[in-house]
Amino acid sequence: MRLRPHLNFTVTILTAFSLVFVAAVAMVVVGFRDAGSRAAQETAERHLAAAAAATAASTRGLIHPLLGHAAVLARMPAEAGAALEPALGALIAETPVLAVSVVLPDGALHQVLRLAALPEGAAPAPRPTGAVFAMRRVPAEAATPESWTFLDAQGGPRGRALAPRGAGDARGLSWVLQAREPGVHVSTLYDLPLLGRPGLTVSHGLAGGGAVGLDLALADLGGFLAAHKVSPNAITVLFTEDGILLGHQDPQHAVQPASQGGRTSWTTLAASGDPAMRALWSAYAEARLAPGGMHMLPIGGVDHMVHLAAVEDFVAPRVLAGVLAPLSDFTAGIDRGIRNGTLLALGALAMGLVGLGVVSWRVAHPLGMLAREAEAIRRLDLAQPLQLQSRITEVERLAEAMGGMKAALRLFSVYVPRDLVRKLMAEGAEAELGGERRRLTVMFSDVQGFTSIAERMDPEELMRVTSSYFQELTDDLLEQHATIDKYIGDAVMAIWNAPKRDLAHALHGCRAALRARLLTQRLEEEFAARGWPRLHTRFGLHTGEAVVGNVGSSDRMAYTAIGSMVNLASRLEGMNKMYGTQILVSEQTRLGAGSGFVFRPVDLVLAKGTQDPVEVHELVGLSVAADPKDAPLLADPALVARLPAWGEAIRRWRAGQFDAAAAALREAGDPAKDPLVAAYAARLARYPGGRPDDWSPVTRLDSK
């Protein structure tokens, strides 16, 4: 066999590195000196434009829901207390809102307040344990005390108190006077009553007089604007087209200093203590700067880039978002690098002009292939064998070793879930025993009547059926961000938010369950066409804290989740059999999934070994399909139309009002077509004489 000459790997790498690096640096510095400066300025312009647009869009996203809440609350009945419950819902839904106020035509004031936002002494003491919100009712009569009702995070009452009525007539508040004009309004900055901090109010007038308002603190708005900072010295502001300053990333610049009375008031760009604000207003007022345009503005002898963007679909006068940043924030590093690079290139060019071509190619080509192969192995992409030949001894030996490693990993990966390994590698997890406490969403699936199916089938045929079923179901779950924990006979356990972080884990779990339900329905038809049994699958989901990590021994580990919430998820799946449902979720999962899904309340259940009952819901489908491919996941419109009657039946049942529950149940569906309705009809039939003395709406499960 003819021997091929080989070059020493170390000498080749050192020679090629010095020649290629020095020559490349010289060419880049010389060729792109001017282009670098232009590119820096163009990059800065794009960043500022994107930041201004993002600020405007985010501002609309922050304030626009408040406009909708104000308009909705303004349409509530005018009688006392009618708007408090929806006002509480608005306060729970919109975390930036500190208070929702309703001023009635007779001067009475009703408020729903976030207790954490109130200063010490603003609410009657002591505050009940667990109180998060408070409903405050201030009567119109000056001599009558105001009443406070303290509520927990779910709106449940925690206690009541009376307090002396506050002075003044709420009808004289600035935002109430502003709301006399039609439509929704955003106030100027002022000291929010009772909250004792600067902010603004989104308001809407009530029919017949009065107004509803939602309070937003200036400090929260300032923190919101600071999040859109594009460079170390950039400034982000919000102002109206007539010059009133609505928000500044530094709240001290957004208002006039407190007067002797201790009150703060709004200010304008022209009167601001920040010279950048005065320069911005001057350019805008003189039509040198318009929304969507970029302008170079000298401030204190330093060139600043300025970009404006309008907040779309907002109230009048128009609100603008402005971003200012010194040009030097973007060009200083590039200028310094170009200067240093030029000096280095002058010395390096003398050393890098000889012998670059052949040596660099002989190193770069095989190393490039090995680098791509190493990256493929890191991703566990092991399908293609490595084919590489090199005249460099070390490179060829490395290629042979890498090929052998890839073949060994290809064999090993058949027995290990690749997707789980990829996620663990992405999270930087170590292969050691132990875990961490983390909030997860866990799903269990199970095939109805699988034991009897297995007894009737040939083992080889059963293996083909289950393999096809598991392959389809696993692929579908992985597409919905799931981690497959394990296969337990015919069941699958999947988790979300581990090992890879997933803030929307409950949402993804519910979407995955709907996708899996659609998939298994399709598989039932396909299997029936092949003469295979129908594998009707049920699902249970629960969200809560568990310990997730590696369990086992030092030489054999399994990544899994452990905790009572895992057991509850499994029991939820089993409860489907009792109610005739296909997907059951806990109250925690329903809350975490958000408003994009339709749920049907099922029962209050006390599982064996637990102390607190769990509210169980049936996941019906999506409430709206943002993507056409999600249309099959939409909830049945007929079922959605019957949900109010169903909710009334459940409320009556839990209150022990069996006759009213039976009447509502007749409107909620046909027991012959809806197993859940049939289950409750059977329950009611067990109590023809009314509610027994020892009756409880909580269903106790005596088996696991």
C-alpha positions in Angstrom: 0.0 0.0 0.0 1.4 3.4 -1.0 1.9 5.7 1.9 0.6 9.2 1.7 2.8 12.0 3.1 1.4 13.7 6.2 2.1 17.1 7.7 2.4 17.7 11.5 -0.9 19.0 12.8 0.5 21.4 15.4 2.9 23.0 13.0 0.2 23.3 10.3 -2.3 24.9 12.8 0.2 27.4 14.1 1.4 28.4 10.7 -2.1 28.7 9.2 -3.5 30.5 12.2 -0.8 33.2 12.3 -1.0 33.8 8.5 -4.7 33.7 8.1 -5.5 35.7 11.2 -3.1 38.5 10.5 -4.0 38.8 6.9 -7.7 38.7 7.5 -7.5 41.3 10.2 -5.5 43.6 7.9 -7.9 43.2 5.0 -11.0 43.7 7.2 -9.6 46.8 8.9 -8.4 48.4 5.7 -11.4 47.5 3.6 -14.2 48.3 6.1 -12.9 51.3 8.0 -15.4 53.7 6.6 -18.1 51.0 6.2 -17.9 50.2 9.9 -18.8 53.7 10.9 -21.7 53.8 8.5 -22.9 50.4 9.6 -22.8 51.5 13.2 -24.9 54.6 12.5 -27.4 52.5 10.4 -27.5 49.9 13.2 -28.2 52.7 15.7 -31.0 54.0 13.5 -32.6 50.6 13.2 -32.3 50.0 17.0 -33.9 53.4 17.8 -36.7 52.9 15.3 -37.4 49.4 16.6 -37.2 50.6 20.2 -39.6 53.5 19.5 -42.0 51.2 17.7 -41.8 48.6 20.4 -42.4 51.2 23.1 -45.4 52.5 21.2 -46.8 49.0 20.7 -46.1 48.0 24.3 -47.7 51.2 25.6 -50.8 50.4 23.6 -50.6 46.9 25.0 -50.3 48.3 28.5 -53.0 51.0 28.3 -55.4 49.7 25.7 -56.8 46.9 27.8 -57.5 49.5 30.5 -59.5 51.6 27.9 -61.6 48.5 27.2 -62.2 47.8 30.9 -63.2 51.4 31.4 -65.7 51.2 28.6 -67.1 47.9 29.8 -67.5 49.0 33.4 -69.2 52.2 32.3 -72.0 50.2 30.7 -72.7 48.3 34.0 -76.0 49.2 35.8 -75.8 52.4 37.8 -77.2 51.0 41.0 -74.9 50.8 44.1 -72.4 48.0 44.0 -73.3 46.6 40.6 -69.9 47.3 39.1 -67.7 46.1 42.0 -67.5 42.5 41.0 -66.5 43.2 37.4 -64.1 45.9 38.7 -62.5 43.3 40.9 -62.2 41.1 37.8 -60.4 43.9 36.0 -58.1 44.4 38.9 -57.2 40.7 39.0 -56.7 40.6 35.2 -54.5 43.7 34.9 -51.6 43.6 37.4 -50.4 47.2 36.6 -53.8 48.6 37.8 -53.7 49.7 41.4 -57.3 50.7 41.9 -60.6 50.8 40.1 -63.0 53.6 41.1 -66.7 54.1 40.4 -68.1 57.6 41.2 -71.9 57.5 41.2 -74.1 60.5 40.1 -75.0 61.2 43.8 -71.3 61.5 44.8 -71.0 58.1 46.3 -67.6 56.4 45.6 -67.0 52.7 45.2 -63.5 51.4 44.8 -61.7 48.1 44.4 -58.1 48.5 45.7 -54.9 46.4 45.6 -53.8 46.4 49.2 -50.1 46.1 48.5 -50.3 49.5 46.7 -51.8 51.3 49.7 -49.5 53.2 52.1 -49.5 52.4 55.8 -52.6 53.7 57.5 -54.7 54.1 54.3 -56.8 51.0 55.1 -58.5 50.2 58.4 -56.2 48.2 60.7 -55.6 45.4 61.2 -55.7 43.9 57.7 -57.0 40.3 57.8 -54.5 37.5 57.1 -54.6 36.5 53.4 -56.3 39.8 52.3 -55.0 40.9 48.8 -57.8 43.3 47.7 -60.3 45.5 49.3 -63.7 46.9 48.3 -64.2 50.4 49.6 -67.7 52.0 49.7 -67.8 55.8 50.5 -71.5 56.9 50.8 -72.7 60.3 49.5 -73.8 61.4 53.0 -70.9 63.1 54.8 -72.0 61.8 58.2 -72.1 58.1 57.2 -68.8 56.1 57.7 -67.3 54.3 54.7 -67.2 50.5 54.7 -64.2 48.2 53.7 -64.5 44.6 52.6 -61.2 42.7 52.5 -60.8 40.0 49.8 -58.3 37.2 49.1 -56.6 36.6 45.8 -59.6 34.7 44.4 -62.1 37.4 45.5 -63.3 35.6 48.6 -64.2 37.7 51.7 -61.6 37.8 54.5 -63.2 40.5 56.7 -65.0 43.8 57.0 -64.3 47.1 58.7 -65.8 50.7 59.0 -63.7 53.9 58.8 -64.5 57.6 59.1 -65.7 58.9 55.7 -62.9 60.7 53.8 -63.4 64.4 53.2 -64.4 65.9 49.8 -66.7 65.1 47.0 -65.4 62.5 44.5 -67.3 64.3 41.7 -64.7 67.1 41.9 -61.8 64.8 41.0 -60.0 65.9 37.8 -60.5 62.6 36.0 -64.2 62.6 36.8 -64.6 66.1 35.4 -62.6 65.0 32.3 -65.0 62.0 31.9 -67.9 64.3 31.3 -66.8 64.4 27.7 -67.8 61.3 25.6 -65.4 58.4 25.2 -62.5 57.1 27.2 -59.9 59.5 28.6 -56.3 59.3 29.9 -55.6 61.9 32.6 -52.5 64.0 33.1 -50.1 62.9 35.9 -51.3 63.8 39.4 -51.2 62.4 43.0 -53.5 59.4 43.0 -56.0 59.7 45.9 -55.6 57.3 48.8 -52.6 55.6 47.0 -50.3 58.6 47.8 -48.2 58.4 44.7 -48.1 60.1 41.3 -49.9 58.3 38.4 -52.6 58.7 35.8 -56.2 57.5 35.5 -58.0 55.9 32.5 -61.6 57.0 32.8 -65.1 56.8 31.1 -68.3 58.6 32.0 -71.4 56.8 33.3 -74.8 57.3 31.9 -76.6 59.9 34.0 -73.4 61.3 35.5 -70.5 60.0 37.4 -67.5 58.1 36.0 -65.4 54.9 36.3 -61.5 55.2 36.5 -58.5 52.8 36.6 -55.4 54.0 38.3 -51.8 53.3 37.0 -48.8 54.4 39.0 -46.1 56.6 37.5 -43.3 54.4 39.0 -44.7 51.4 37.2 -44.9 53.3 33.9 -41.3 54.5 34.4 -40.1 51.0 35.0 -42.0 49.9 31.9 -40.2 52.6 29.8 -36.8 51.8 31.3 -37.2 48.2 30.0 -37.1 49.5 26.4 -33.7 51.2 26.9 -31.5 50.6 23.9 -28.2 51.9 25.1 -26.5 53.0 28.3 -27.4 56.6 28.0 -30.7 56.3 26.1 -33.9 58.0 27.2 -37.4 56.7 26.5 -40.5 59.0 27.1 -44.2 59.2 26.4 -45.9 62.5 25.7 -49.0 63.9 24.0 -48.8 65.9 20.7 -49.6 69.1 22.6 -46.5 68.6 24.8 -47.8 67.1 28.0 -45.3 64.6 29.5 -47.0 61.3 30.3 -44.1 59.1 31.3 -40.3 59.2 31.6 -38.0 56.3 32.5 -36.9 58.4 35.4 -40.1 59.3 37.2 -38.5 62.4 38.8 -38.5 64.0 35.4 -42.1 63.2 34.7 -43.7 65.5 37.2 -43.1 69.0 38.7 -41.5 68.9 42.2 -43.9 68.7 45.1 -45.3 72.1 46.2 -45.6 73.2 49.8 -48.9 71.3 50.0 -47.0 68.1 49.2 -48.8 67.5 45.9 -47.1 66.7 42.6 -48.5 67.9 39.2 -48.0 67.2 35.6 -45.5 69.0 33.5 -44.6 69.6 29.8 -41.6 68.8 27.7 -40.9 72.5 27.4 -41.0 73.0 31.2 -39.1 69.8 32.1 -35.9 69.9 34.1 -34.3 67.5 31.6 -32.5 69.5 28.8 -33.1 66.5 26.4 -36.8 66.9 26.9 -36.7 70.6 26.0 -34.6 69.9 22.9 -37.0 67.1 21.9 -40.1 69.4 22.2 -38.3 72.2 20.3 -37.6 69.9 17.3 -41.1 68.4 17.3 -42.8 71.8 17.7 -40.7 73.3 14.8 -41.7 70.3 12.6 -38.1 69.2 12.3 -39.1 65.8 13.8 -42.2 63.8 13.0 -43.4 60.3 13.9 -41.6 57.6 11.9 -38.6 59.9 11.2 -35.0 60.0 12.5 -33.4 63.2 13.5 -29.9 64.1 14.7 -30.2 66.5 17.6 -27.3 68.3 19.4 -27.8 68.3 23.2 -25.1 69.9 25.3 -22.6 69.6 22.5 -23.3 65.9 22.0 -25.1 64.5 18.9 -28.2 62.6 19.9 -30.2 60.4 17.6 -34.0 60.8 18.1 -36.9 58.7 16.8 -40.6 59.1 17.4 -43.4 56.6 17.0 -47.2 57.2 17.4 -49.2 55.0 19.8 -51.9 53.7 17.4 -55.6 53.3 18.2 -55.3 55.5 21.3 -57.2 58.4 22.8 -57.0 62.0 21.7 -54.8 64.0 21.8 -52.4 61.6 20.1 -49.7 60.0 22.3 -46.1 59.7 21.0 -43.2 57.5 22.1 -39.8 59.0 21.8 -36.3 57.4 22.1 -33.1 59.5 22.4 -29.6 58.1 22.5 -26.1 59.6 22.0 -24.5 58.5 18.8 -21.4 57.7 20.7 -23.2 54.9 22.5 -23.2 53.0 19.3 -20.0 54.2 17.6 -17.4 54.5 20.4 -16.6 50.8 20.5 -16.4 50.5 16.8 -14.1 53.6 16.4 -11.8 52.3 19.2 -11.7 48.9 17.6 -10.9 50.3 14.1 -8.1 52.5 15.5 -6.5 49.6 17.4 -7.1 47.2 14.5 -5.4 49.5 12.1 -2.3 49.8 14.2 -2.2 46.0 14.6 -2.8 45.4 10.9 0.2 47.6 9.9 2.5 45.3 11.9 0.7 42.1 11.0 0.6 42.6 7.3 4.4 42.3 7.0 4.1 38.8 8.5 1.1 37.5 6.7 1.7 37.7 2.9 3.6 34.3 2.3 2.3 30.8 2.1 -1.4 31.3 3.0 -3.3 29.6 0.2 -2.3 25.9 0.3 -1.6 25.5 4.1 -4.8 27.4 5.1 -7.0 25.3 2.8 -5.5 22.0 4.0 -6.3 23.0 7.6 -9.6 24.8 7.2 -11.4 22.3 5.0 -11.0 19.2 7.3 -11.4 21.2 10.4 -14.6 22.7 9.1 -16.0 19.2 8.4 -15.0 18.0 11.8 -16.5 21.1 13.5 -19.8 20.5 11.6 -19.6 16.8 12.6 -19.0 17.7 16.3 -22.0 20.1 16.2 -24.1 17.3 14.7 -23.1 14.9 17.5 -23.8 17.6 20.1 -27.3 17.8 18.7 -27.5 14.0 18.7 -27.9 14.0 14.9 -26.3 10.7 14.3 -27.9 9.4 11.1 -25.1 10.1 8.6 -21.7 8.4 8.9 -18.5 10.5 8.9 -16.6 10.4 5.6 -13.4 12.4 5.8 -9.8 11.9 4.6 -7.0 14.2 5.4 -3.2 14.3 4.9 -2.8 15.7 8.4 -2.1 12.8 10.8 -3.8 14.3 13.8 -6.9 15.3 11.8 -7.3 11.8 10.3 -6.9 10.2 13.7 -9.5 12.6 15.1 -11.9 11.8 12.2 -11.5 8.0 12.9 -12.2 8.5 16.6 -15.2 10.8 15.9 -16.6 8.2 13.5 -16.4 5.5 16.1 -17.9 7.7 18.7 -20.8 8.5 16.4 -21.5 4.9 15.7 -21.4 4.0 19.4 -23.8 6.9 20.3 -26.1 5.9 17.4 -26.5 2.5 19.1 -26.8 3.9 22.6 -29.4 6.6 21.6 -32.0 3.9 20.7 -32.4 3.3 24.4 -32.3 6.9 25.6 -34.8 9.6 24.8 -32.8 12.0 22.6 -35.2 14.9 23.1 -34.8 14.8 26.9 -31.0 14.6 26.6 -31.0 17.6 24.2 -33.1 19.7 26.7 -30.8 18.7 29.6 -27.8 19.7 27.7 -29.4 23.0 26.7 -30.1 23.7 30.4 -26.5 22.7 31.4 -27.7 20.0 33.8 -25.2 17.6 35.4 -25.6 13.8 35.5 -25.9 13.6 39.2 -28.6 12.4 41.6 -30.9 15.0 43.1 -33.5 17.5 41.9 -35.0 20.9 42.4 -38.5 22.1 43.4 -40.2 23.6 40.3 -43.8 24.4 39.3 -44.8 21.9 36.6 -47.7 20.9 34.5 -48.0 17.1 34.4 -50.2 15.1 32.0 -51.2 11.4 32.2 -52.8 9.6 29.3 -54.4 6.1 29.4 -56.2 3.9 26.9 -59.7 2.9 27.9 -60.1 -0.9 28.4 -56.5 -1.7 27.3 -56.2 -4.8 29.6 -59.1 -6.5 27.8 -57.8 -5.4 24.4 -54.4 -7.0 25.3 -56.0 -10.2 26.4 -57.8 -10.6 23.1 -54.8 -9.9 20.8 -51.7 -11.8 19.7 -48.6 -10.3 21.5 -46.8 -9.5 18.2 -49.9 -7.7 16.8 -50.3 -5.9 20.1 -46.7 -4.7 19.9 -47.3 -3.3 16.4 -50.5 -1.5 17.5 -49.0 0.1 20.6 -45.7 1.0 18.8 -47.7 2.9 16.1 -49.9 4.5 18.8 -46.9 5.6 21.0 -45.0 6.9 18.0 -47.8 9.2 16.8 -48.7 10.4 20.3 -45.1 11.1 21.3 -44.3 13.1 18.2 -47.4 15.2 18.8 -46.6 15.9 22.4 -43.0 16.8 21.6 -44.3 19.4 19.1 -46.2 21.0 22.0 -43.0 21.5 24.1 -43.6 18.4 26.3 -40.9 16.2 27.9 -41.8 12.5 27.8 -41.2 11.3 31.4 -42.0 7.7 30.9 -44.3 5.0 29.4 -46.3 3.0 31.9 -47.9 0.1 30.1 -50.4 1.8 27.8 -50.1 5.2 29.6 -47.8 8.2 28.9 -46.6 10.6 31.5 -45.5 14.0 30.1 -44.3 17.1 31.9 -43.9 20.8 31.0 -41.4 23.4 32.4 -38.6 20.8 32.9 -35.9 20.4 32.1 -36.3 23.4 29.8 -37.9 26.4 31.3 -41.4 27.1 29.9 -43.3 30.0 31.5 -46.5 29.1 29.6 -46.4 25.4 30.7 -50.1 25.2 31.6 -51.1 26.7 28.3 -48.9 24.3 26.4 -50.1 21.3 28.4 -53.8 22.2 27.6 -53.0 22.7 23.9 -51.1 19.4 23.8 -54.1 17.6 25.4 -56.4 19.0 22.8 -54.0 18.1 20.0 -53.6 14.6 21.5 -57.4 14.1 21.7 -57.7 15.1 18.0 -54.8 12.8 17.1 -56.2 9.8 19.0 -59.6 10.3 17.4 -57.9 10.1 14.0 -55.9 7.1 15.0 -59.1 5.3 16.2 -60.5 5.6 12.7 -57.2 4.5 11.0 -56.8 1.6 13.4 -60.4 0.5 12.8 -59.8 0.6 9.0 -56.8 -1.7 9.6 -58.8 -4.1 11.7 -57.1 -3.0 14.9 -59.0 -2.1 18.1 -59.9 1.5 18.8 -57.6 3.0 21.4 -59.8 5.6 23.1 -57.5 7.7 25.2 -58.3 9.8 28.3 -56.1 12.6 29.7 -55.6 14.3 33.1 -53.6 17.4 33.7 -52.5 19.2 37.0 -50.3 22.1 37.7 -48.3 22.5 40.9 -45.0 22.2 42.6 -42.9 19.0 42.4 -39.3 17.9 42.7 -37.8 17.2 39.3 -34.4 15.7 38.6 -32.4 12.5 38.5 -33.5 9.6 40.6 -32.0 6.1 40.7 -28.4 5.0 41.4 -25.1 6.5 40.4 -24.7 4.1 37.4 -28.3 4.3 36.2 -30.6 7.3 36.5 -34.0 8.4 35.3 -35.1 12.0 34.9 -38.5 12.3 36.4 -40.9 14.4 38.6 -41.9 13.3 42.1 -44.6 14.7 44.4 -48.2 14.7 45.4 -49.2 16.8 42.4 -47.9 14.0 40.1 -50.2 11.6 41.8 -53.1 14.0 41.5 -52.6 14.4 37.8 -52.8 10.6 37.5 -56.0 10.5 39.5 -57.5 13.2 37.3 -57.0 10.9 34.3 -58.7 8.1 36.1 -61.7 10.3 37.1 -62.6 10.6 33.4 -64.2 7.1 33.7 -66.5 8.3 36.5 -67.7 11.4 34.7 -67.7 10.1 31.1 -65.2 12.9 30.0 -62.0 12.7 28.0 -59.8 15.5 29.4 -59.9 16.6 33.0 -57.8 19.4 34.5 -57.4 20.9 37.9 -58.3 24.5 38.9 -54.6 25.4 39.0 -54.1 24.3 35.4 -57.2 26.2 34.3 -56.0 29.4 35.9 -52.5 28.9 34.4 -53.8 28.2 30.9 -55.4 31.6 30.5 -58.5 32.7 28.7 -57.8 31.0 25.4 -59.6 27.8 26.4 -63.1 26.8 27.2 -63.6 24.8 30.4 -66.6 23.2 32.0 -66.7 22.8 35.8 -67.1 19.2 36.8 -66.9 18.6 40.5 -65.2 19.3 43.9 -63.2 16.2 44.6 -61.3 15.1 47.7 -58.8 12.5 46.5 -57.6 9.7 48.8 -54.7 10.8 51.0 -55.3 14.6 50.4 -56.7 17.1 52.8 -58.1 19.8 50.5 -60.7 19.3 47.8 -59.7 20.1 44.2 -62.0 21.8 41.7 -62.0 19.7 38.6 -62.8 21.0 35.1 -63.4 19.4 31.7 -61.2 20.9 29.0 -63.7 21.4 26.2 -61.6 23.2 23.5 -60.1 26.5 22.3 -62.2 29.6 22.8 -60.8 31.1 19.6 -58.6 29.8 16.8 -55.8 32.3 16.0 -54.4 29.9 13.4 -56.6 28.1 10.8 -55.0 24.8 11.6 -56.3 25.2 15.2 -59.9 25.2 13.9 -60.5 21.5 14.8 -59.6 22.3 18.4 -62.4 24.9 18.9 -65.0 24.1 21.5 -68.4 22.8 20.3 -70.5 26.0 19.8 -73.6 24.1 21.0 -71.9 23.1 24.2 -70.6 26.6 24.8 -74.1 28.0 24.4 -75.3 25.6 27.2 -72.4 26.5 29.6 -74.4 29.2 31.4 -77.1 26.7 32.2 -74.5 24.1 33.2 -72.8 26.6 35.5 -76.1 27.4 37.1 -76.8 23.7 37.7 -73.4 23.3 39.3 -73.9 26.3 41.6 -77.3 25.1 42.7 -76.0 21.6 43.3 -73.1 22.8 45.4 -75.6 25.0 47.4 -77.7 21.9 48.0 -80.7 23.4 46.0 -81.5 20.1 44.2 -84.8 21.2 42.6 -83.3 24.3 41.1 -80.2 22.3 40.1 -82.5 19.7 38.3 -84.3 22.5 36.5 -81.1 24.1 35.3 -79.7 20.7 34.3 -82.5 20.1 31.9 -81.4 23.2 30.1 -77.7 22.2 30.2 -77.9 19.2 27.9 -79.3 15.8 27.0 -78.3 13.0 29.4 -78.5 10.6 26.5 -75.8 12.4 24.6 -73.7 14.0 27.4 -72.3 11.6 29.9 -71.4 14.4 32.4 -75.0 15.6 32.4 -76.2 12.0 32.8 -73.8 11.6 35.8 -75.3 14.6 37.6 -78.9 13.6 36.7 -78.1 10.3 38.4 -76.8 12.1 41.4 -79.9 14.2 41.8 -82.1 11.1 41.4 -80.5 9.7 44.5 -82.0 12.5 46.6 -85.7 12.6 45.8 -86.5 13.9 49.2 -84.1 16.8 49.1 -80.7 17.4 50.7 -79.8 15.1 53.6 -78.3 16.6 56.8 -74.9 15.0 56.3 -74.7 15.9 52.5 -71.6 17.6 51.1 -70.9 18.9 47.6 -67.4 17.4 47.8 -67.0 14.0 46.2 -64.7 11.8 48.2 -62.6 9.2 46.4 -61.7 6.2 48.5 -59.5 4.6 45.9 -56.4 5.8 44.2 
